[in-house]
Amino acid sequence: MDHREELKENSDQLDYLAVPFQKPDLGDEEIAEVVACLKSGWLTTGPRTAEFEESFAGYIGVKHAVAMNSCTAALHLGLKALGVSAGDAVVVPTMTFAATAEVVIHCGAKPLFVDCRESDLNMDMDHARKVTTAAREAGTKVKTIIPMHYGGQIGDVEATRALAREHGLTMLGDAAHCCPAYYRKEADAPWQSVSSDADISCFSFYANKSITTGEGGMLVTNNAEWAEDARVRRLHGIDMDAWDRFSGNRTGYSVMKLGYKYNLTDIASAIGIHQLRKADAFLQGRRRVAESYAELLGDVEDVILPRENPNRIHSWHVYPIRVRPGKGHRSRGEIQEKMRERGIFTSVHWKPLHLHRYYAEEFGLKSSSFPEATRLFDDLISLPIYHLLTDAQIEHVCSVLKHTIGVSAK
Ligand SMILES: *Cc1c(COP(=O)(O)O)cnc(C)c1O
């Protein structure tokens, strides 16, 4: 048997337990709606996108929702709506995905990077304060802060608000992981949606996110002007959308401002309408997985599990564990490789931005300026977490992980 056949045979045997890192749950409802959309002949932004926007706004509890073809696009137009332009600076975490920072640069502005805190990997607000103050003292116009809620757990809302108020910053929430996520001020206070802590919040429906449209995103806000700005810019800056242009009597249109091609198709919205109806059920499923991991891995020596902070409802989009931090062990890459050999696919969220070549070189970033993110990154492994994960798969992940780190001890 050659190497390939052997691998295939092994993987066939493991198939019933193979654990992909992420698996979207797309049911008959999504499929039927996509088919209906195709049969209708209207494929681009139209009635299904309007319906998706309306139900999303209702679900999140905001006045306006503007659908985009990605969360990155929504973040970009969010910054535009908030008036971020050349010469401005925007505070961003280093422990995030590239999208959070690249949109700042696309606006001609400069990202100011902030370290994370160990407890939940969200922005360290003391560091954010230092970075903001130093930039302002140097004469830089710091305009906006982008809190990114790591894995779907809302960070230090109070401190972020206080900093924003003190320095007159607007807040753009990178809520890519937060469909849904909630917080409350104290134990007796009412739960609030993630969007209520920011001027504008952006969600992602990328293939591996908590609800998906394949590719897609949503900008939400209670401010009518910002919503309208994003709505116009998402389709070439034109003052009406394609549905208005081709379905009504309206003929002329005007390009009102610099536009982009960021609109969401009705095919994607057809999926989104039904995914959104299942968002709560999906969350319950991820919560079940998180609870099982906590139970099965809670007493494993040298494994640090993520936890839900008080007064937070975690969306559990990511389940980042840390293995044997600071102790001798196989590298994180080796642990991941050993698990992959047993059919378990893991990930890392994330290599901090200051360790990527482009950001390090372009902005002269040093590891020593971000000691926590630099240190924590080495040990982070994200375990699979999604509601389709079966109990058998969860047990398999845990037993393989235990075995892998057990034999990896030096
Ligand atoms: C996925 C992700 C994005 C980008 O979402 P897209 O819809 O793929 O553009 C932005 N920020 C964070 C934190 C993400 O994880």
PDBQT file of the ligand as one rigid body, heavy atoms in Angstrom, charges set to zero:
ROOT
HETATM    1  C1  LIG A 501     -13.780  37.123  10.583  1.00  0.00    +0.000 C 
HETATM    2  C2  LIG A 501     -13.366  38.402  11.201  1.00  0.00    +0.000 A 
HETATM    3  C3  LIG A 501     -13.460  39.622  10.524  1.00  0.00    +0.000 A 
HETATM    4  C4  LIG A 501     -13.762  39.726   9.074  1.00  0.00    +0.000 C 
HETATM    5  O1  LIG A 501     -14.936  39.163   8.680  1.00  0.00    +0.000 OA
HETATM    6  P1  LIG A 501     -15.223  38.988   7.116  1.00  0.00    +0.000 P 
HETATM    7  O2  LIG A 501     -16.714  38.843   7.075  1.00  0.00    +0.000 OA
HETATM    8  O3  LIG A 501     -14.495  37.766   6.687  1.00  0.00    +0.000 OA
HETATM    9  O4  LIG A 501     -14.744  40.200   6.425  1.00  0.00    +0.000 OA
HETATM   10  C5  LIG A 501     -13.178  40.784  11.202  1.00  0.00    +0.000 A 
HETATM   11  N1  LIG A 501     -12.779  40.755  12.487  1.00  0.00    +0.000 NA
HETATM   12  C6  LIG A 501     -12.659  39.608  13.161  1.00  0.00    +0.000 A 
HETATM   13  C7  LIG A 501     -12.245  39.656  14.590  1.00  0.00    +0.000 C 
HETATM   14  C8  LIG A 501     -12.924  38.393  12.532  1.00  0.00    +0.000 A 
HETATM   15  O5  LIG A 501     -12.751  37.234  13.208  1.00  0.00    +0.000 OA
ENDROOT
TORSDOF 0
